[in-house]
Amino acid sequence: MGIEAYQQQNAVSNDPYVLVLKLYEGILKYLSFVKYAMENGNVEEKFTYINKCVAIFDELRNVLDFDGGDVAYYLDGLYLYQIETLFTAGVDDNINSINQVMKVVQGLIDAWKDETGL
């Protein structure tokens, strides 16, 4: 599920700053679905939403500007770590790990809003 599909599904603005914010918000939404699936023992749904989160993290990684300095490298590592955490949490049914990823993404949202004035 790339940016195009996400835009079509959610009628997201063409503003790249708004788009990144919407992608972060999409991850949070899907993570809440992951938690719900874990709590209800729905393995298929859990991995469906984990995979959607991973696809968004991958898309965010694809648009990083590595010519812009250290921030892109930091974010790339952070996104990769969240992906690894999600896969492990999915296998182990670890809601605490899902909560940790949610906390990181919420921090990214807050920082993005501060940085962009959104």
C-alpha positions in Angstrom: 0.0 0.0 0.0 1.9 3.0 -1.3 1.3 6.7 -0.9 -1.0 6.7 -4.0 -3.3 4.1 -2.5 -3.3 5.9 0.8 -4.2 9.2 -0.9 -7.0 7.6 -2.9 -8.4 5.9 0.2 -8.2 8.9 2.4 -8.3 11.9 0.0 -5.1 13.2 1.5 -3.8 16.6 0.5 -1.0 17.0 -2.0 1.0 18.9 0.6 3.9 16.6 1.5 4.0 17.8 5.1 0.3 17.0 5.5 0.9 13.6 3.8 3.6 12.6 6.2 1.4 13.6 9.1 -1.4 11.5 7.6 0.9 8.5 7.2 2.0 8.7 10.9 -1.7 9.0 11.9 -2.5 5.9 9.7 0.1 3.9 11.5 -1.5 4.8 14.9 -4.9 3.8 13.6 -3.6 0.5 12.3 -1.7 -0.2 15.5 -5.0 0.2 17.5 -6.4 -2.5 15.1 -3.4 -4.7 15.8 -4.0 -4.4 19.6 -7.7 -5.2 19.2 -6.8 -8.2 17.0 -4.3 -9.4 19.6 -6.8 -9.0 22.4 -9.3 -11.1 20.5 -6.9 -13.8 19.2 -7.5 -12.9 15.5 -4.1 -13.8 14.0 -5.0 -13.0 10.4 -6.3 -9.6 11.2 -3.3 -8.9 13.5 -0.8 -9.6 10.7 -2.9 -7.7 8.1 -2.6 -4.5 10.1 1.0 -5.1 11.1 1.8 -5.4 7.4 -0.1 -2.2 6.6 2.0 -0.4 9.3 5.2 -1.9 7.8 4.2 -0.7 4.3 3.7 2.8 5.6 7.1 2.8 7.4 8.6 1.5 4.2 7.0 4.3 2.3 8.3 6.9 4.8 11.8 5.4 4.4 11.5 5.7 0.6 10.9 9.4 0.7 13.7 10.3 3.1 16.2 12.9 1.8 19.6 11.5 2.7 21.3 14.6 1.2 19.6 16.7 3.9 21.8 15.5 6.7 21.7 13.3 9.8 18.0 13.5 10.4 17.2 11.2 7.5 19.7 8.6 8.7 18.3 8.8 12.2 14.7 8.4 10.9 15.7 5.5 8.7 17.1 3.7 11.7 14.1 4.6 13.8 11.7 3.3 11.2 13.6 0.1 10.7 13.6 -0.5 14.4 9.9 0.0 14.6 9.4 -2.5 11.7 11.5 -5.1 13.6 9.6 -4.4 16.8 6.3 -4.9 15.0 7.3 -8.3 13.5 8.5 -9.5 16.9 5.4 -8.2 18.7 3.2 -10.0 16.1 4.9 -13.3 16.7 4.9 -12.9 20.5 1.5 -11.2 20.8 3.3 -8.5 22.8 0.9 -5.6 23.3 3.5 -3.7 25.3 5.7 -3.6 22.2 2.8 -2.3 20.1 2.2 0.4 22.8 5.9 1.3 22.5 5.7 1.7 18.8 2.5 3.8 19.3 4.4 6.0 21.7 7.3 6.5 19.2 4.8 7.4 16.4 3.0 9.8 18.6 6.3 11.5 19.4 7.0 11.7 15.7 3.6 13.3 15.1 4.2 15.8 17.9 7.6 16.7 16.6 6.3 16.9 13.0 3.5 19.3 14.0 6.0 21.4 16.0 8.4 21.5 13.0 5.9 22.2 10.3 3.3 24.3 12.2 0.5 21.9 11.3 
